[in-house]
């Protein structure tokens, strides 16, 4: 009789345990988590405030537990629409990819600028100081793609694709101020900002970037402005071809980099919030002051830039 009671208790306990185990184990929803992200309209890092943070709000709704999450931030690529889901930015170049390197270049453009991972739910607020994993700061007036991927315990995954727009960064440079902008898109071998070779999306982006620059320049009314055009070399440094190119860029009658600087001045001095044209002077620096190796497909986009030097 005693043994019978023990058996009944064991069976009852097994049924009880199985019932609650079934209740505590969630069913596979077979869909990815619902992700909501709020990104401020403009990220305006201040070099004089190194501890300043950019805050992104995150909300995840899902019936199943979350296993992990990952954030990736990359530059938006030139030639792609300025909207959620765009990839990293590379202004139109002065040099075409070497034969057989197009696929490699596209892959390199996807190199992650900033990456952060975690287990379970992502934080409700993600703070970022604008620096990449290598410590490099975001570039002025440049768009960055924001991807948040969330995966549940059943490996159902969702990815939110958004955009972080960086404002104009004003850098103190001795007694002067400097603004470095690598995001103005020019057609290859041309200074025409209205060229049909520039996509409508990049023309819209150019207008927006130039408007941001004008807004900042107009805050410094007592400063004269030197607008420098910079290019990426098309030949290996130290070779005769490179020397000829550099001399042409600096001493030629109308080097391309100077023409591009003049086009920027024309654009800034027109429109509703125009910067006075008599404050600005165009200079073509060509390839004389590069900031990255000429053949580094990951970094040489920084050589193709426009700099604004503000002097009192």
C-alpha positions in Angstrom: 0.0 0.0 0.0 2.8 2.3 0.9 4.6 1.5 -2.4 1.4 2.3 -4.3 1.2 5.7 -2.7 4.8 6.4 -3.6 4.2 5.5 -7.2 1.1 7.7 -7.4 3.1 10.6 -5.9 5.9 10.1 -8.4 3.5 10.0 -11.3 1.6 13.1 -10.1 4.9 15.0 -9.6 6.1 14.0 -13.1 2.8 15.3 -14.6 3.0 18.5 -12.5 6.6 19.1 -13.5 5.9 18.4 -17.2 2.9 20.7 -17.2 4.8 23.7 -15.8 7.9 23.0 -17.9 5.7 23.2 -20.9 4.2 26.4 -19.7 7.6 28.0 -19.0 9.1 27.1 -22.4 8.0 29.7 -25.0 6.9 28.6 -28.4 8.9 29.6 -31.4 7.2 32.7 -32.9 8.9 32.1 -36.3 9.3 35.8 -36.7 12.1 38.2 -35.7 11.8 40.7 -32.9 10.0 44.1 -33.4 12.7 46.8 -33.2 12.0 50.5 -32.7 15.0 52.9 -32.8 15.0 56.7 -32.3 18.0 58.5 -33.7 18.4 62.3 -33.2 18.2 64.3 -36.4 21.8 65.5 -36.2 24.9 64.5 -34.3 27.1 67.5 -33.6 30.2 66.4 -31.8 32.3 69.2 -30.2 36.0 68.7 -30.1 36.2 70.9 -27.1 33.9 68.5 -25.2 35.5 65.1 -25.6 33.1 63.4 -23.1 30.0 64.5 -25.1 27.8 61.5 -26.0 25.2 60.8 -28.7 22.1 59.0 -27.4 20.1 56.5 -29.4 16.8 55.1 -27.9 16.0 51.4 -28.5 12.9 49.4 -27.9 12.5 45.6 -28.6 9.2 43.7 -28.4 9.1 40.0 -28.7 7.3 37.0 -27.1 10.4 34.9 -26.9 13.6 35.7 -24.9 16.4 37.5 -26.7 19.7 35.7 -27.2 22.0 38.5 -28.4 22.3 41.8 -30.3 24.8 43.7 -32.4 25.3 47.3 -33.5 27.4 48.2 -36.6 28.0 51.8 -37.8 29.6 52.5 -41.2 30.0 55.3 -43.6 27.2 55.7 -46.2 28.4 55.0 -49.8 28.2 57.7 -52.4 25.7 56.9 -55.1 23.1 55.5 -52.7 20.0 57.1 -51.5 20.1 59.0 -48.2 17.5 56.9 -46.4 17.3 54.1 -43.9 19.2 51.1 -45.1 21.9 53.0 -47.0 25.5 51.7 -46.9 28.7 53.6 -46.1 29.7 56.9 -47.9 32.5 57.3 -50.3 32.6 60.5 -52.4 33.1 60.2 -56.1 36.8 59.5 -56.7 39.5 60.9 -59.0 40.8 57.4 -59.7 39.1 54.3 -60.9 39.6 50.9 -59.2 42.4 48.8 -60.6 41.4 46.0 -63.0 40.0 43.1 -61.0 39.7 45.1 -57.8 36.0 46.3 -58.0 34.7 43.5 -56.0 37.5 43.8 -53.4 36.8 47.6 -53.2 33.1 47.0 -52.6 33.9 44.5 -49.8 36.4 46.9 -48.2 33.8 49.7 -48.2 31.8 47.5 -45.8 34.5 47.4 -43.2 33.0 48.2 -39.8 33.7 51.6 -38.4 32.1 50.9 -35.0 30.8 47.7 -33.6 29.2 46.7 -30.2 27.7 43.4 -29.1 25.8 42.1 -26.2 23.7 39.2 -24.8 20.0 39.2 -24.1 18.1 42.5 -24.7 20.0 45.5 -26.0 20.1 48.6 -23.7 17.2 51.0 -23.9 19.6 53.8 -24.6 22.9 53.4 -26.5 25.4 56.2 -26.0 28.2 56.8 -28.5 31.0 59.3 -28.5 31.3 59.3 -32.3 34.6 57.4 -32.3 35.2 54.2 -34.2 36.7 51.1 -32.7 40.2 52.3 -33.7 39.6 55.6 -31.8 39.1 57.7 -35.0 36.4 60.4 -34.8 33.5 60.6 -37.3 34.0 62.9 -40.3 32.4 66.2 -40.5 29.0 66.5 -42.4 29.0 62.8 -43.3 26.3 60.3 -43.0 26.8 57.0 -41.2 24.6 53.9 -41.5 23.3 52.4 -38.2 22.4 48.7 -38.1 21.0 47.0 -35.1 20.5 43.2 -35.3 18.6 41.4 -32.6 18.3 37.6 -32.4 16.0 35.5 -30.2 16.8 32.0 -28.6 15.3 30.3 -31.7 17.7 32.3 -34.0 14.9 34.4 -35.4 16.6 37.7 -36.4 15.5 41.3 -37.2 17.7 44.2 -38.3 16.9 47.8 -38.0 18.6 50.0 -40.6 18.9 53.8 -39.9 21.1 56.8 -40.5 23.3 58.9 -38.3 23.9 62.4 -39.8 27.0 64.2 -38.5 26.9 68.0 -38.4 29.8 70.3 -39.2 32.7 69.9 -36.8 34.8 73.1 -36.2 38.3 72.3 -35.1 40.6 74.8 -33.4 43.9 75.1 -35.3 46.2 77.6 -33.5 44.7 81.0 -34.0 42.5 79.7 -36.8 39.5 77.4 -37.2 39.3 74.5 -39.6 36.4 72.5 -41.1 37.2 69.3 -43.0 34.5 67.9 -45.2 35.0 64.8 -47.3 31.4 64.2 -48.2 30.8 66.7 -51.0 30.4 64.5 -54.1 31.9 65.5 -57.4 31.8 63.6 -60.7 35.1 62.1 -61.8 37.6 64.6 -63.4 35.0 67.4 -63.0 34.1 70.3 -60.7 30.4 70.5 -61.9 28.1 70.0 -58.9 25.2 70.0 -61.3 26.6 67.3 -63.6 24.3 64.5 -64.7 27.0 62.2 -63.6 26.0 62.8 -60.0 22.9 60.9 -58.9 19.9 62.9 -57.7 20.4 61.4 -54.2 23.9 62.7 -54.1 22.9 66.1 -55.4 20.3 66.3 -52.6 23.0 65.2 -50.1 25.4 67.9 -51.5 22.8 70.6 -51.0 22.2 69.5 -47.5 25.9 69.4 -46.6 26.5 72.8 -48.2 23.6 74.3 -46.3 25.0 72.9 -43.0 28.4 74.5 -43.9 26.9 77.8 -44.7 25.0 77.9 -41.4 28.2 77.4 -39.5 30.3 79.8 -41.6 27.7 82.5 -41.1 28.2 82.2 -37.3 31.8 83.5 -37.8 31.0 86.7 -39.7 34.3 88.3 -38.7 36.5 85.6 -40.3 37.8 85.4 -43.8 37.6 81.9 -45.3 40.1 80.0 -47.4 38.4 77.1 -49.3 40.9 74.4 -50.1 40.3 71.7 -52.7 42.2 68.4 -52.1 42.5 65.3 -54.3 43.8 61.8 -54.0 46.9 60.9 -56.1 46.3 58.8 -59.2 50.0 57.7 -59.3 52.4 56.2 -56.8 54.2 58.9 -54.8 57.8 59.4 -55.7 57.3 58.4 -59.3 57.7 60.8 -62.3 53.9 60.6 -62.9 53.2 61.6 -59.3 55.6 64.5 -59.4 54.0 65.8 -62.6 50.6 65.5 -61.2 51.5 67.3 -57.9 53.2 70.1 -59.8 50.2 70.5 -62.1 47.9 70.5 -59.1 49.8 73.3 -57.3 51.2 75.5 -60.1 48.9 74.8 -63.0 46.6 77.5 -64.4 43.3 76.0 -63.2 43.9 72.7 -61.4 40.8 70.5 -60.8 41.1 70.9 -57.0 40.9 74.7 -57.3 38.0 74.5 -59.7 36.2 72.3 -57.2 36.9 74.8 -54.4 35.5 77.6 -56.6 32.3 75.5 -57.3 31.8 75.1 -53.6 32.2 78.9 -53.1 29.6 79.5 -55.8 27.2 77.1 -54.2 27.7 78.6 -50.7 27.2 82.1 -51.9 23.8 81.4 -53.5 20.5 80.6 -51.9 18.5 81.9 -48.9 21.2 81.5 -46.3 24.2 82.5 -48.5 27.7 83.1 -47.2 29.2 86.3 -48.5 31.3 85.6 -51.5 33.8 88.3 -50.7 34.8 86.4 -47.6 35.9 83.3 -49.5 39.0 82.5 -51.5 39.6 79.3 -53.5 42.9 77.4 -53.3 43.8 74.2 -55.2 46.0 72.0 -53.0 45.8 69.0 -55.4 47.6 66.0 -53.9 50.2 68.0 -52.0 48.7 67.3 -48.5 47.2 63.9 -48.4 46.0 62.3 -45.1 45.9 58.7 -46.2 47.9 56.4 -48.5 47.0 57.0 -52.1 46.2 53.3 -52.9 44.4 52.5 -49.6 40.9 51.8 -50.8 39.6 51.9 -47.2 41.0 55.3 -46.4 42.0 57.3 -49.5 38.4 58.8 -49.7 39.7 61.2 -46.9 42.2 62.7 -49.4 39.3 63.9 -51.7 38.0 66.6 -49.4 37.3 70.3 -49.1 38.7 72.2 -46.2 37.6 75.6 -44.8 40.2 77.6 -42.9 38.7 80.5 -41.0 41.0 83.4 -40.1 40.3 86.6 -38.2 
